[in-house]
Amino acid sequence: MPKKIDDDTTSSDGKLSVTITSLEMFSRPSNLILHSPHGHQTSLIRAYDPTVSFYRYLYNTVGAPWLWWERRSMPDKDLLNIIKDQAVEIYVLYFDGVPAGFAELDRRKHPVIELAYLGLIPEFVGCKLGPYLLSSMIDIAWSYEPQRLSVNTCTLDHPKALGLYQKCGFTVYDQSAKRIDDPRLNSVHPFNSENLKTQ
């Protein structure tokens, strides 16, 4: 189980140490899980014209436990330019009609496609929806016949994220360590040690 970030994980200079792992694949894997374990209770729907407020709801809710911060501080205008781009695809996973997670494909650098974001709303973590969502996004990405599909994860993400990416066919090609400003120390980000988790 992931453990909560304690106050002493932030150094005196207000930084967090993070290891970023970059992964890639060059062909569609054959072991994708394209049927939800929950059957017709689950649906994956593309949001063709998402509003900024809806996107922020998904991003902030999914990302809060894992310290997603980059797009929290992004101005609405800049965020709108990304999510309205026809080469950026946002898919929402619904369970019993309720948003349970989302994923984002970035095709702006085709023939390379990036799986830019993927995650579940906290209440649905542990419901076996992750492999289905990831497999579905890989399948959609390969429908565009890219030369390469890439994704990044880091040590602030769910501890099973890296293993799941590898199980679904991604291979590691780079790892790098960096230090980032702790978003909990920035008033823009409503994080605290009670709702943050890390490995």
Number of C-alpha atoms within 10 A of each C-alpha: 9 13 11 16 20 13 11 8 13 16 12 8 8 15 16 16 16 14 14 17 18 18 20 22 20 16 14 19 15 9 10 18 16 15 15 18 14 13 9 10 12 20 18 20 12 14 15 14 12 16 14 16 11 11 19 17 12 21 23 20 18 24 22 20 23 22 22 18 18 8 14 17 12 11 9 14 9 10 17 16 12 15 21 16 14 13 15 18 22 22 20 22 22 16 18 11 10 12 17 24 26 26 23 19 23 23 21 14 10 15 13 18 24 21 20 17 18 23 26 24 19 14 10 16 15 9 10 12 21 21 20 19 26 22 21 19 22 23 17 12 22 17 10 13 16 18 13 17 25 21 20 19 20 20 17 21 20 19 17 12 18 20 10 15 20 14 14 19 19 23 18 16 11 11 13 10 12 10 11 11 14 19 21 18 14 12 8 11 17 13 18 17 14 11 13 19 20 18 15
